[in-house]
Amino acid sequence: PTLAPNGPESQTVLDLGTGPYALFAILAAKAGAGKVYAIEASASAAREAREVVSKLGYDDVITILEGFSTDIVLPGGDKADFVVAEIVGSIASEEGAYASIIDAHERLVKEPSNSNNWIPSRIQTLAAPASYTLHNLFQPPAFDWGKLNGEPVRFNCRDEGLQLLADPLIVEDISFADITNKGGTGGEECNNCWKKEIKFVVDGERIEDNSSSFYKEYRNNRLSKNESENLARSTAQSLSGIALWPRLLLDGGETIEVNSRSYPSGGHQKSHWQTVLPIMSDVPVAVKSGDEVLMNVNFDVTRDVLRPSTYTLDGDVIQK
């Protein structure tokens, strides 16, 4: 709102997924926005948001609207000048961002093709092949990883039990201003899905570094020194699956970024998002420096906010 040529009071702001504290709606009101519509699908969160807004004295500026944004018409057919959307998942589109943003693009925003009218302006999902301690420690027949039925393991982004084997690549890239053109994802388009083939090359230096990290993890879990050394070595040279995590570019110029893992290396850091790891085989696959991990990515992101998107990964290891 502070960038508005006629001053912030001329701006109508839309906050998608305002949450129980209406945080971004309140920040917009404090910045001087003339009107803020804050949408929240959860009835309990919407109720709490109204209480917070009332307590802070912003009832005349902020209107809390309960429901999915795709079902809501702004009062009087109003449209927003500016949109803040905290509806990004650990796989960027998994919380319905695609459906919500493309609907807002079509109905709720005055100039939706202007990247300066969105925060964030772009969301991405990054991926890299990864090794996982427990996948190596617990194996069939004692433990059946197939019982996960395709559900991924989710990690704190600081969890050293997960280490990357190669440099990350972008597998999902959605520009909110350009979303009707599929956001420039660079993959093969099929209605609301993106397909692409990607290649990772296993990095020998990462294997060495990962071995040291895994040794500390196993020792911290009270395994013997000898067992920890052996497990750390084998874990560092194994592939458990493809790790996924989000990245946000906040401003239209894409100079302000929020990374759930360090960028571009994918290193560990504090984040409220998680790293998502689909376990791609019952037992870890042995890899070494220079091996190639060829992956087919198929993300089917739906325009129906009530129908979950599906994410399919399959591939091969080419040993060199």
N, C-alpha and C positions, 0 to 999 in steps of 0.2 A: 503493500500500500504506500510506502514512503516514496516509491518511484513514480507515483501517479502525477501527471502534469498539472492536474487541478487540485492537488493535495490529497492526502489520505482519506479525508472525510468524504470524498467523491467516490470512494471505492466500495464495492460490494464483494465480500470475501466468502468463499465456500470452503468449509473444512470437512473433508470426507474421513470418517472414522475418528470422530473427536475424542472418544474414550470417556472414562468417568471424570476426568479432571478438566476436560475441554481446554487443554493446554494451548494448542495453537490458535484456537478461537479467541482465547483471552489475550494472547500475545498480539493478535491482529487488532483487537479492540484497544489495547494499550497503545498500539502504534497509531491509533487515530482513525481506523476504518469506520466508515459511516454505518455499514450494516454487515453483520456476519451471520451466515447460516451454517450451523454445525450439525452434521448428520451422524447419527449413531444407530447401528442395527440392534444392539443389545438394549432391551428395555431397562434393565437394572443400571447399566452404564449411563443411559440417557437420563434416567431419574437423578443419579448422582451428579451428572454434569449440570443439570438445571439448578440443583442445590448450590453447587460451587459458583455458578454464574450469578445467581441471586445474592449469595453471600458477599460477593465482590462488587455488587452493584452495577452489573453490566446487562441487566434485563432489557434495557432500552436499545441495546446494540446487538446483542447475541440472541438468536433464536435457535433453540435445540429442536431438531426434527428427528423423530424416532422412526426407524425403518431402514430398509436398503435404499441407497441413493437411486438405484434403477427404478424404484417404485414411487419416488417422491417428485412432486412438482413444486418448485419454490413458490412461496406466497405471491399471489398476483401475477404469476407467470414471469417473475423476476429472473434475471440471469446474472452470473457473477463475473466480475472483472478479473478475479484472481482466485486460484485454487491451491489449497494445501491438502495433501493426501498422505496420511500415515497408514497405508493399507498395503505395505510391502512385506512379503514373507521371507523366510530363509531361503526358499527358492522364490525369486522376486515376485512372480505372478501368482503364487499359490494361495494368496488371501483374496483373490478376486480383483486384483488391480486392473487387469485388462478389461474385464466386463464393466467395472465401475467407471474407468476413465474414458472408454470409448462412448459410453452412454452420456457422461457429462460433456464430452466433446460435442455430441450431437444435440443436447437439449439444455444444458445448464450453464454454459459459459459463453460470454459475448464474443470473445476473440480466441477460440481454442487453438488456433494454429500458431499463436505467438508463444514461443518457448519461455518468454519472460513472465507469462501468466500462470506458470505452474511451479510448485515446490512439492516434490522434486521435479525436475524437468525430464529426467531420464533415469530408468532403473535397469540394472543388469544382473545376470546370474553368471558367476564365474565357476569354472570347474577344473579339477586336476585329479589324476590318479593318486590313490592314497593307500597307506599301510595302516593297520589298526591292531593294537596290542591284543585285545581280547579275541579277535578273530583267529589269531595265531595260538593263543593260550587255550581256548576252548574249541575243540574240533570233534567231528563225528567219530564214533557213535555217541560219545558222552553228551555232545550238544549238537542240535540240529538247527543250523541257521536258516534252513528252508522254512521253518515255522514262522518266520517273520512275514511270509506271504507277500513279499514285495515292499513291505513297509521299511523305510530307511531308519538307520540309527541316527539320532540327533545329538550333537556335541556342543558343549560350551566352546566358543572359539578360542579359548585359552587352553583347552585340553591337549596335553602333550602326548596322550595315548593315540592320537591321530596325527600322522605326518604325511606331507605331500612328496610325491616321487618325481614331479616334473613341474615346469612353469605353468601357471594357470592360463586358461583361455576363456574367452567370453562365449557362452552358449545361448544366452538370451539377452536381448538388448531392445528395450522399449522406450521410444521417445514419446512423451505424452502429447507434445504438440503435433507430432507426425503419426499418431497411432492409427489413423485411418488408412495409412499407407504401410501398415505393419511395422512401423517404427524403425525401419532400416536394419532389420536383424541379419540380413545377409544370407539367410537360409532359404531353402525351397519352401514356397508358401502353399498351403492347402487349406482354404477357408481360414480357420482360426488357429492353425498349427504352424510350427516351424520345424523343418527337418534340415539337418546338416551332418556332414561327416567331418570329424576332427582327428588330428593325430598328435599324440604326446610322445616325447622322447624321454625315457627314464634317465635321470641325471645322477651320475656317479657321486658327485659332491654331496648331493642331497642324501643319498644312501648312507654315506659316511656320517654325516651330521645326524641323520635320523637314528642310526645305530646307537650313538651316544645318548640321545634323548630317550630312546626305548630302554636302554640299560638302567637309567635313573628311574624310569617308571616302574620297571619290574622290581628293582631293589626297594623302592618306596612301598611296594606291595608285599615286601618281606620274602621274596624269593631269594634263594641262595645266590652267591656271587657267580658260581659256575653256571647255574641254570639261567640266571639273568643274562650273562654274556652270550650263551648259546641262543636264547630266545631273541635277544636284541638283534643279533646278527641275522637270524632267519627272518624276523619280522621286517627289518629294514630292506630286505631283498624280496619282499612279497607285495602283491597287489590284492587288496580287499575289495575295492570298488572305486567309484568316481565321486569325490567330495564336491559339494555344491554350496555356494554361499552368495549373498547379495552385495551389491554395490550401488550407491545412489549418487547421482550428480544433481545438486540442488538447484543451481541457478541456470538461466538460459544460456549463459556463456560457458557453462560447464567448467567453471574454475573452482567451485566449492564442492567437495566430495565427502561422502561418508562411506567408509570401508569397514565391513564387519571383520575382515582379515586384512592384514597389511597389503598394500598395493604397490607394485605389481607382484611381489614375491609370494603372497598368500600366507605369510607368517602369522603366528598366533598373536592375538591382542584381545583386549576387553571389548565386548559387544553385547547388546541385548538380543541380537539375532543369533541363530545357531548355524553350525556347519552340518549339512545333511549328507549322510553317507549310505547309499544303497549298497548292501552287501551283494556282490555280483556272482559269487560262487560259494559252494558249500565249504570249500577249503581255500586258503589263500593261494594265489598263483605266483610261482617263483619268477622273479625278474632280475635283470642285471643292467648295468650301465649301458646305454645305447639301444636297449630294446624299445620297440615302438608299441604304443597302445593305440589301436585304431578303434574309434568309437562312433557309432551311429546314434544321433540324438534326435528324438521326436517328442517335441513339447506340444501338446494339444491343449491350448488355453481357450476356455469357453467364454462366450458372450453372455451366458446365463450364470448370474452370480450364485445361484443355488445349486448348480451342477459343478462338482469339483473338476478342476483341470487334471489331466493325466500327463505323466512324464515317463518316457521310456528310453532306456539306455541299453545298448548291447554292443558288443565288440569283441576284438581278439587282441592277443599279445603276439607280436611278431618278434621272435628272438633273433638277435644279430650275433 
